[in-house]
Amino acid sequence: MRLARHPDLLLWWSGEGLTVRNLESGATLSGNQRLYPVLAAFDRPRSRSEALGRFPPQERRLAGELLDFLVRQRFLLPEAEARRKDSRRRAWGDNVASAIHHAASRDLRYAPPGAPQNRLIRERMAAVPPVPLFKRYRSVPRRALLDGPASEMTLAAALDARRTIRKFRRRPVPFADLSAVVRGTWGLTGIHVGGIFGNLIAKTSPSAGSLHPVESYVLAWNVRGLAPGLYHYDVRTNELRRLRRGRPRVEAVRAASGQTWVGGAAFLCVMTAVIARSLRKYDDETTYRTLWLDAGHLAQTFCLLATARGLGPFTTAAIQDSYIERLLGLDGIREFPLYLCGAGVPTGRRSGSGSRRARRAAPGVR
């Protein structure tokens, strides 16, 4: 019988030497200096005796023991099974990083509720230092967002009207509209007691563990009543804190990988992740996944609120990470960009929550 390598093996060098992971099972081997020569012997399907014949006589016994171990651990498979087996590497092409994360974050085991879970949580909390709930930029110019109703449009009407918009009028967006969209998307709606986790915050969108790791930075260049510039949204005080003056239209287009239509909008919001907030509770591979789930929830809320104000929203994941990190002054490790969303006055529509379009879509709503 001829043997072949499992089609989903991943190899890399680490401090312990060669490390091999089976993406299907998650099993990992490392530290054995004969590991690579044995696997290399199966650069094509071979029988056990053919593979061992490639080794000097004095090395064949140890190589054979390792070979048998690799068979038991299913790093080596019968040739026919290896050919039939569906492979993430083949199915996902060269997108190896995504395949690794997909495999690593599947079927994780969780502690059962009750004493085992509480004990695990206490151990985790004791090992991780507290993380601030809010990010603050002090001693910079600030501008409080306006209060007021989100809009007169019903949720059903906003869902029906929502579209991704890429053509905009030159008319500026009123500051009241930007306030409603930013406050409604990222603003604080309450604080609740999270037991051993302490105080936790609530927003209009759900967040894994109620940890809310996402921050928002606003690049505004065509908002009536707001000086153009780069701002950070301070959740705790419901304020925009200006980090830089100037019209960041060019920077917005560059952040969005050169999509020139972004410059026709009025403002762009950059969502970033403060990873320590999530790691305080979750230290497994699903943590990374939850960051983009959170960003997706927030982006949908943003689009609906913008639509309800008569604005044309858009989102894009085509981001230039390193450029955004330099622009915002982020280290790219503890905090890094996730997603972009923005809005402007769409062509053929009127802006403002009091527009005729909004009133017609929701007659009698106040």
Contacts in CASP RR format, 6 or more apart in sequence:
PFRMAT RR
TARGET T0000
AUTHOR 0000-0000-0000
METHOD contacts of the structure
MODEL  1
MRLARHPDLLLWWSGEGLTVRNLESGATLSGNQRLYPVLAAFDRPRSRSE
ALGRFPPQERRLAGELLDFLVRQRFLLPEAEARRKDSRRRAWGDNVASAI
HHAASRDLRYAPPGAPQNRLIRERMAAVPPVPLFKRYRSVPRRALLDGPA
SEMTLAAALDARRTIRKFRRRPVPFADLSAVVRGTWGLTGIHVGGIFGNL
IAKTSPSAGSLHPVESYVLAWNVRGLAPGLYHYDVRTNELRRLRRGRPRV
EAVRAASGQTWVGGAAFLCVMTAVIARSLRKYDDETTYRTLWLDAGHLAQ
TFCLLATARGLGPFTTAAIQDSYIERLLGLDGIREFPLYLCGAGVPTGRR
SGSGSRRARRAAPGVR
1 47 0 8 1.000
1 48 0 8 1.000
1 78 0 8 1.000
1 79 0 8 1.000
2 45 0 8 1.000
2 46 0 8 1.000
2 47 0 8 1.000
2 50 0 8 1.000
2 78 0 8 1.000
2 79 0 8 1.000
3 42 0 8 1.000
3 45 0 8 1.000
3 46 0 8 1.000
3 47 0 8 1.000
3 48 0 8 1.000
3 51 0 8 1.000
3 71 0 8 1.000
3 76 0 8 1.000
3 77 0 8 1.000
3 78 0 8 1.000
3 79 0 8 1.000
4 42 0 8 1.000
4 44 0 8 1.000
4 45 0 8 1.000
4 76 0 8 1.000
4 77 0 8 1.000
4 78 0 8 1.000
4 79 0 8 1.000
4 82 0 8 1.000
4 83 0 8 1.000
5 39 0 8 1.000
5 42 0 8 1.000
5 75 0 8 1.000
5 76 0 8 1.000
5 77 0 8 1.000
5 82 0 8 1.000
6 22 0 8 1.000
6 24 0 8 1.000
6 74 0 8 1.000
6 75 0 8 1.000
6 76 0 8 1.000
6 77 0 8 1.000
6 82 0 8 1.000
6 85 0 8 1.000
7 82 0 8 1.000
7 85 0 8 1.000
7 87 0 8 1.000
7 89 0 8 1.000
7 90 0 8 1.000
8 22 0 8 1.000
8 23 0 8 1.000
8 24 0 8 1.000
8 85 0 8 1.000
8 87 0 8 1.000
8 88 0 8 1.000
8 89 0 8 1.000
8 103 0 8 1.000
9 20 0 8 1.000
9 21 0 8 1.000
9 22 0 8 1.000
9 23 0 8 1.000
9 39 0 8 1.000
9 75 0 8 1.000
10 20 0 8 1.000
10 21 0 8 1.000
10 23 0 8 1.000
10 96 0 8 1.000
10 100 0 8 1.000
11 18 0 8 1.000
11 19 0 8 1.000
11 20 0 8 1.000
11 36 0 8 1.000
11 39 0 8 1.000
12 18 0 8 1.000
12 19 0 8 1.000
13 19 0 8 1.000
14 30 0 8 1.000
16 30 0 8 1.000
16 31 0 8 1.000
17 30 0 8 1.000
17 31 0 8 1.000
17 33 0 8 1.000
18 30 0 8 1.000
18 31 0 8 1.000
18 32 0 8 1.000
18 33 0 8 1.000
18 35 0 8 1.000
18 36 0 8 1.000
19 28 0 8 1.000
19 29 0 8 1.000
19 30 0 8 1.000
19 31 0 8 1.000
20 28 0 8 1.000
20 29 0 8 1.000
20 30 0 8 1.000
20 35 0 8 1.000
20 39 0 8 1.000
20 75 0 8 1.000
21 27 0 8 1.000
21 28 0 8 1.000
21 29 0 8 1.000
22 28 0 8 1.000
22 73 0 8 1.000
22 74 0 8 1.000
22 75 0 8 1.000
23 88 0 8 1.000
23 89 0 8 1.000
23 99 0 8 1.000
23 100 0 8 1.000
23 103 0 8 1.000
24 74 0 8 1.000
24 85 0 8 1.000
24 88 0 8 1.000
24 103 0 8 1.000
25 74 0 8 1.000
26 103 0 8 1.000
26 104 0 8 1.000
27 73 0 8 1.000
27 74 0 8 1.000
27 75 0 8 1.000
29 35 0 8 1.000
29 73 0 8 1.000
29 75 0 8 1.000
32 66 0 8 1.000
34 59 0 8 1.000
34 62 0 8 1.000
34 63 0 8 1.000
34 66 0 8 1.000
35 66 0 8 1.000
37 55 0 8 1.000
37 63 0 8 1.000
38 51 0 8 1.000
38 63 0 8 1.000
38 64 0 8 1.000
38 66 0 8 1.000
38 67 0 8 1.000
38 70 0 8 1.000
39 70 0 8 1.000
39 75 0 8 1.000
41 51 0 8 1.000
41 52 0 8 1.000
41 54 0 8 1.000
41 55 0 8 1.000
42 51 0 8 1.000
42 76 0 8 1.000
45 79 0 8 1.000
45 82 0 8 1.000
48 64 0 8 1.000
48 67 0 8 1.000
51 67 0 8 1.000
52 60 0 8 1.000
52 63 0 8 1.000
52 64 0 8 1.000
52 67 0 8 1.000
53 60 0 8 1.000
55 63 0 8 1.000
67 76 0 8 1.000
70 76 0 8 1.000
71 77 0 8 1.000
77 85 0 8 1.000
88 99 0 8 1.000
88 102 0 8 1.000
88 103 0 8 1.000
89 96 0 8 1.000
89 99 0 8 1.000
92 98 0 8 1.000
92 99 0 8 1.000
92 102 0 8 1.000
101 285 0 8 1.000
101 288 0 8 1.000
101 289 0 8 1.000
104 285 0 8 1.000
105 284 0 8 1.000
105 285 0 8 1.000
105 286 0 8 1.000
105 288 0 8 1.000
105 289 0 8 1.000
108 284 0 8 1.000
108 285 0 8 1.000
108 286 0 8 1.000
110 117 0 8 1.000
111 117 0 8 1.000
111 120 0 8 1.000
118 196 0 8 1.000
121 196 0 8 1.000
121 197 0 8 1.000
121 281 0 8 1.000
122 196 0 8 1.000
124 280 0 8 1.000
124 281 0 8 1.000
124 283 0 8 1.000
125 196 0 8 1.000
125 197 0 8 1.000
125 280 0 8 1.000
128 279 0 8 1.000
128 280 0 8 1.000
130 280 0 8 1.000
131 274 0 8 1.000
131 276 0 8 1.000
131 277 0 8 1.000
131 280 0 8 1.000
133 199 0 8 1.000
133 200 0 8 1.000
133 201 0 8 1.000
133 212 0 8 1.000
133 236 0 8 1.000
133 277 0 8 1.000
134 234 0 8 1.000
134 235 0 8 1.000
134 236 0 8 1.000
135 215 0 8 1.000
135 232 0 8 1.000
135 234 0 8 1.000
135 235 0 8 1.000
135 274 0 8 1.000
136 234 0 8 1.000
136 236 0 8 1.000
137 232 0 8 1.000
137 234 0 8 1.000
137 241 0 8 1.000
137 243 0 8 1.000
140 241 0 8 1.000
140 242 0 8 1.000
140 243 0 8 1.000
141 241 0 8 1.000
141 242 0 8 1.000
142 234 0 8 1.000
142 237 0 8 1.000
142 239 0 8 1.000
142 240 0 8 1.000
142 241 0 8 1.000
142 242 0 8 1.000
143 226 0 8 1.000
143 227 0 8 1.000
143 231 0 8 1.000
143 239 0 8 1.000
143 240 0 8 1.000
143 241 0 8 1.000
143 242 0 8 1.000
144 237 0 8 1.000
144 238 0 8 1.000
144 239 0 8 1.000
145 178 0 8 1.000
145 179 0 8 1.000
145 182 0 8 1.000
145 183 0 8 1.000
145 238 0 8 1.000
145 239 0 8 1.000
145 240 0 8 1.000
146 175 0 8 1.000
146 176 0 8 1.000
146 179 0 8 1.000
146 180 0 8 1.000
147 179 0 8 1.000
148 176 0 8 1.000
148 180 0 8 1.000
149 180 0 8 1.000
149 353 0 8 1.000
150 180 0 8 1.000
150 184 0 8 1.000
150 305 0 8 1.000
150 308 0 8 1.000
150 309 0 8 1.000
150 353 0 8 1.000
151 158 0 8 1.000
151 180 0 8 1.000
151 305 0 8 1.000
151 308 0 8 1.000
151 309 0 8 1.000
151 310 0 8 1.000
151 353 0 8 1.000
151 354 0 8 1.000
151 358 0 8 1.000
152 308 0 8 1.000
152 353 0 8 1.000
152 354 0 8 1.000
152 358 0 8 1.000
152 359 0 8 1.000
152 362 0 8 1.000
152 365 0 8 1.000
152 366 0 8 1.000
153 161 0 8 1.000
153 307 0 8 1.000
153 308 0 8 1.000
153 310 0 8 1.000
153 353 0 8 1.000
153 358 0 8 1.000
153 361 0 8 1.000
153 362 0 8 1.000
153 365 0 8 1.000
154 361 0 8 1.000
154 362 0 8 1.000
154 365 0 8 1.000
155 304 0 8 1.000
157 308 0 8 1.000
157 361 0 8 1.000
157 362 0 8 1.000
158 304 0 8 1.000
158 305 0 8 1.000
158 307 0 8 1.000
158 308 0 8 1.000
159 304 0 8 1.000
161 307 0 8 1.000
161 361 0 8 1.000
162 303 0 8 1.000
162 304 0 8 1.000
162 307 0 8 1.000
162 313 0 8 1.000
163 307 0 8 1.000
163 312 0 8 1.000
164 303 0 8 1.000
164 313 0 8 1.000
164 314 0 8 1.000
164 315 0 8 1.000
165 312 0 8 1.000
165 313 0 8 1.000
165 314 0 8 1.000
165 343 0 8 1.000
165 344 0 8 1.000
165 346 0 8 1.000
166 261 0 8 1.000
166 314 0 8 1.000
167 261 0 8 1.000
167 346 0 8 1.000
167 347 0 8 1.000
168 264 0 8 1.000
168 265 0 8 1.000
168 266 0 8 1.000
168 312 0 8 1.000
168 344 0 8 1.000
168 345 0 8 1.000
168 346 0 8 1.000
168 347 0 8 1.000
169 344 0 8 1.000
169 345 0 8 1.000
169 346 0 8 1.000
169 347 0 8 1.000
169 348 0 8 1.000
170 222 0 8 1.000
170 345 0 8 1.000
171 345 0 8 1.000
171 351 0 8 1.000
172 222 0 8 1.000
172 223 0 8 1.000
172 224 0 8 1.000
172 266 0 8 1.000
172 345 0 8 1.000
173 222 0 8 1.000
173 223 0 8 1.000
173 224 0 8 1.000
173 266 0 8 1.000
173 267 0 8 1.000
173 311 0 8 1.000
173 343 0 8 1.000
173 344 0 8 1.000
173 345 0 8 1.000
173 351 0 8 1.000
174 223 0 8 1.000
174 224 0 8 1.000
174 225 0 8 1.000
174 351 0 8 1.000
174 352 0 8 1.000
175 223 0 8 1.000
175 224 0 8 1.000
175 225 0 8 1.000
175 226 0 8 1.000
176 352 0 8 1.000
176 353 0 8 1.000
177 306 0 8 1.000
177 309 0 8 1.000
177 310 0 8 1.000
177 311 0 8 1.000
177 351 0 8 1.000
177 352 0 8 1.000
177 353 0 8 1.000
178 218 0 8 1.000
178 220 0 8 1.000
178 223 0 8 1.000
178 226 0 8 1.000
178 266 0 8 1.000
178 267 0 8 1.000
180 305 0 8 1.000
180 309 0 8 1.000
180 353 0 8 1.000
181 302 0 8 1.000
181 305 0 8 1.000
181 306 0 8 1.000
181 309 0 8 1.000
181 311 0 8 1.000
181 343 0 8 1.000
182 216 0 8 1.000
182 218 0 8 1.000
182 233 0 8 1.000
182 240 0 8 1.000
182 269 0 8 1.000
183 238 0 8 1.000
184 204 0 8 1.000
184 301 0 8 1.000
184 305 0 8 1.000
185 204 0 8 1.000
185 205 0 8 1.000
185 216 0 8 1.000
185 269 0 8 1.000
185 298 0 8 1.000
185 301 0 8 1.000
185 302 0 8 1.000
185 305 0 8 1.000
186 203 0 8 1.000
186 214 0 8 1.000
186 216 0 8 1.000
186 233 0 8 1.000
186 235 0 8 1.000
186 298 0 8 1.000
187 203 0 8 1.000
187 204 0 8 1.000
187 233 0 8 1.000
187 235 0 8 1.000
187 238 0 8 1.000
188 201 0 8 1.000
188 202 0 8 1.000
188 203 0 8 1.000
188 235 0 8 1.000
188 236 0 8 1.000
188 238 0 8 1.000
189 202 0 8 1.000
189 203 0 8 1.000
189 204 0 8 1.000
190 201 0 8 1.000
190 202 0 8 1.000
191 199 0 8 1.000
191 200 0 8 1.000
191 201 0 8 1.000
191 202 0 8 1.000
192 199 0 8 1.000
192 200 0 8 1.000
192 201 0 8 1.000
192 202 0 8 1.000
192 210 0 8 1.000
193 199 0 8 1.000
193 200 0 8 1.000
194 200 0 8 1.000
194 210 0 8 1.000
197 280 0 8 1.000
197 281 0 8 1.000
200 209 0 8 1.000
200 210 0 8 1.000
200 211 0 8 1.000
201 210 0 8 1.000
201 212 0 8 1.000
201 235 0 8 1.000
202 210 0 8 1.000
203 212 0 8 1.000
204 301 0 8 1.000
205 294 0 8 1.000
205 297 0 8 1.000
205 298 0 8 1.000
205 300 0 8 1.000
205 301 0 8 1.000
206 294 0 8 1.000
206 297 0 8 1.000
207 213 0 8 1.000
207 214 0 8 1.000
207 294 0 8 1.000
207 297 0 8 1.000
208 278 0 8 1.000
208 282 0 8 1.000
208 290 0 8 1.000
208 293 0 8 1.000
208 294 0 8 1.000
209 281 0 8 1.000
209 282 0 8 1.000
211 277 0 8 1.000
211 278 0 8 1.000
211 280 0 8 1.000
211 281 0 8 1.000
212 277 0 8 1.000
212 294 0 8 1.000
213 273 0 8 1.000
213 274 0 8 1.000
213 275 0 8 1.000
213 277 0 8 1.000
213 278 0 8 1.000
213 291 0 8 1.000
213 294 0 8 1.000
214 271 0 8 1.000
214 272 0 8 1.000
214 273 0 8 1.000
214 274 0 8 1.000
214 291 0 8 1.000
214 294 0 8 1.000
214 295 0 8 1.000
214 298 0 8 1.000
214 338 0 8 1.000
215 232 0 8 1.000
215 233 0 8 1.000
215 271 0 8 1.000
215 272 0 8 1.000
215 273 0 8 1.000
215 274 0 8 1.000
215 335 0 8 1.000
216 232 0 8 1.000
216 233 0 8 1.000
216 269 0 8 1.000
216 270 0 8 1.000
216 271 0 8 1.000
216 272 0 8 1.000
217 230 0 8 1.000
217 231 0 8 1.000
217 232 0 8 1.000
217 233 0 8 1.000
217 243 0 8 1.000
217 269 0 8 1.000
217 270 0 8 1.000
217 272 0 8 1.000
217 328 0 8 1.000
218 230 0 8 1.000
218 231 0 8 1.000
218 232 0 8 1.000
218 233 0 8 1.000
218 240 0 8 1.000
218 267 0 8 1.000
218 268 0 8 1.000
218 269 0 8 1.000
218 270 0 8 1.000
219 229 0 8 1.000
219 230 0 8 1.000
219 231 0 8 1.000
219 248 0 8 1.000
219 251 0 8 1.000
219 252 0 8 1.000
219 255 0 8 1.000
219 267 0 8 1.000
219 268 0 8 1.000
219 269 0 8 1.000
219 270 0 8 1.000
220 226 0 8 1.000
220 228 0 8 1.000
220 229 0 8 1.000
220 231 0 8 1.000
220 248 0 8 1.000
220 266 0 8 1.000
220 267 0 8 1.000
221 228 0 8 1.000
221 229 0 8 1.000
221 246 0 8 1.000
221 247 0 8 1.000
221 248 0 8 1.000
221 249 0 8 1.000
221 252 0 8 1.000
221 263 0 8 1.000
221 266 0 8 1.000
221 267 0 8 1.000
222 228 0 8 1.000
222 249 0 8 1.000
222 264 0 8 1.000
222 265 0 8 1.000
222 266 0 8 1.000
222 267 0 8 1.000
222 344 0 8 1.000
223 266 0 8 1.000
223 267 0 8 1.000
226 240 0 8 1.000
227 242 0 8 1.000
227 245 0 8 1.000
228 245 0 8 1.000
228 246 0 8 1.000
228 247 0 8 1.000
228 248 0 8 1.000
229 242 0 8 1.000
229 244 0 8 1.000
229 245 0 8 1.000
229 246 0 8 1.000
229 247 0 8 1.000
229 248 0 8 1.000
230 242 0 8 1.000
230 243 0 8 1.000
230 244 0 8 1.000
230 246 0 8 1.000
230 248 0 8 1.000
230 251 0 8 1.000
230 327 0 8 1.000
230 328 0 8 1.000
231 240 0 8 1.000
231 241 0 8 1.000
231 242 0 8 1.000
231 243 0 8 1.000
232 240 0 8 1.000
232 241 0 8 1.000
232 243 0 8 1.000
233 239 0 8 1.000
233 240 0 8 1.000
233 241 0 8 1.000
234 240 0 8 1.000
234 241 0 8 1.000
243 328 0 8 1.000
248 268 0 8 1.000
249 263 0 8 1.000
249 264 0 8 1.000
251 327 0 8 1.000
252 262 0 8 1.000
252 263 0 8 1.000
252 265 0 8 1.000
252 268 0 8 1.000
253 259 0 8 1.000
253 260 0 8 1.000
253 262 0 8 1.000
253 263 0 8 1.000
254 320 0 8 1.000
254 323 0 8 1.000
255 268 0 8 1.000
255 270 0 8 1.000
255 319 0 8 1.000
255 320 0 8 1.000
255 323 0 8 1.000
255 324 0 8 1.000
255 327 0 8 1.000
255 340 0 8 1.000
256 262 0 8 1.000
256 268 0 8 1.000
256 316 0 8 1.000
256 318 0 8 1.000
256 319 0 8 1.000
256 320 0 8 1.000
256 340 0 8 1.000
257 316 0 8 1.000
257 318 0 8 1.000
257 319 0 8 1.000
257 320 0 8 1.000
259 316 0 8 1.000
259 318 0 8 1.000
262 268 0 8 1.000
262 314 0 8 1.000
262 316 0 8 1.000
262 340 0 8 1.000
262 342 0 8 1.000
264 344 0 8 1.000
265 312 0 8 1.000
265 314 0 8 1.000
265 342 0 8 1.000
265 343 0 8 1.000
265 344 0 8 1.000
266 343 0 8 1.000
266 344 0 8 1.000
266 345 0 8 1.000
267 342 0 8 1.000
267 343 0 8 1.000
267 344 0 8 1.000
268 340 0 8 1.000
268 341 0 8 1.000
268 342 0 8 1.000
269 302 0 8 1.000
269 340 0 8 1.000
269 341 0 8 1.000
269 342 0 8 1.000
270 324 0 8 1.000
270 328 0 8 1.000
270 337 0 8 1.000
270 340 0 8 1.000
271 295 0 8 1.000
271 298 0 8 1.000
271 299 0 8 1.000
271 337 0 8 1.000
271 338 0 8 1.000
271 339 0 8 1.000
271 340 0 8 1.000
271 341 0 8 1.000
272 328 0 8 1.000
272 330 0 8 1.000
272 335 0 8 1.000
272 336 0 8 1.000
272 337 0 8 1.000
272 338 0 8 1.000
273 291 0 8 1.000
273 294 0 8 1.000
273 295 0 8 1.000
273 335 0 8 1.000
273 336 0 8 1.000
273 337 0 8 1.000
273 338 0 8 1.000
274 334 0 8 1.000
274 335 0 8 1.000
275 287 0 8 1.000
275 291 0 8 1.000
275 334 0 8 1.000
275 335 0 8 1.000
275 336 0 8 1.000
276 334 0 8 1.000
278 287 0 8 1.000
278 290 0 8 1.000
278 291 0 8 1.000
279 287 0 8 1.000
282 290 0 8 1.000
291 338 0 8 1.000
292 338 0 8 1.000
292 339 0 8 1.000
295 338 0 8 1.000
295 339 0 8 1.000
296 339 0 8 1.000
298 339 0 8 1.000
298 341 0 8 1.000
299 315 0 8 1.000
299 339 0 8 1.000
299 341 0 8 1.000
302 313 0 8 1.000
302 315 0 8 1.000
302 341 0 8 1.000
302 342 0 8 1.000
302 343 0 8 1.000
303 313 0 8 1.000
303 315 0 8 1.000
303 341 0 8 1.000
306 312 0 8 1.000
306 313 0 8 1.000
306 342 0 8 1.000
306 343 0 8 1.000
306 344 0 8 1.000
307 313 0 8 1.000
308 353 0 8 1.000
308 358 0 8 1.000
309 351 0 8 1.000
309 352 0 8 1.000
309 353 0 8 1.000
309 358 0 8 1.000
310 346 0 8 1.000
310 349 0 8 1.000
310 350 0 8 1.000
310 351 0 8 1.000
310 352 0 8 1.000
310 353 0 8 1.000
310 355 0 8 1.000
310 357 0 8 1.000
310 358 0 8 1.000
311 343 0 8 1.000
311 344 0 8 1.000
311 345 0 8 1.000
311 346 0 8 1.000
311 351 0 8 1.000
311 352 0 8 1.000
312 343 0 8 1.000
312 344 0 8 1.000
312 345 0 8 1.000
312 346 0 8 1.000
312 349 0 8 1.000
313 341 0 8 1.000
313 342 0 8 1.000
313 343 0 8 1.000
313 344 0 8 1.000
314 341 0 8 1.000
314 342 0 8 1.000
314 343 0 8 1.000
315 339 0 8 1.000
315 340 0 8 1.000
315 341 0 8 1.000
315 342 0 8 1.000
316 339 0 8 1.000
316 340 0 8 1.000
316 341 0 8 1.000
317 339 0 8 1.000
317 340 0 8 1.000
319 337 0 8 1.000
319 339 0 8 1.000
319 340 0 8 1.000
321 332 0 8 1.000
321 336 0 8 1.000
321 337 0 8 1.000
324 330 0 8 1.000
324 337 0 8 1.000
325 331 0 8 1.000
325 332 0 8 1.000
325 336 0 8 1.000
325 337 0 8 1.000
328 337 0 8 1.000
330 336 0 8 1.000
330 337 0 8 1.000
344 351 0 8 1.000
345 351 0 8 1.000
349 355 0 8 1.000
349 357 0 8 1.000
350 356 0 8 1.000
350 357 0 8 1.000
352 358 0 8 1.000
END
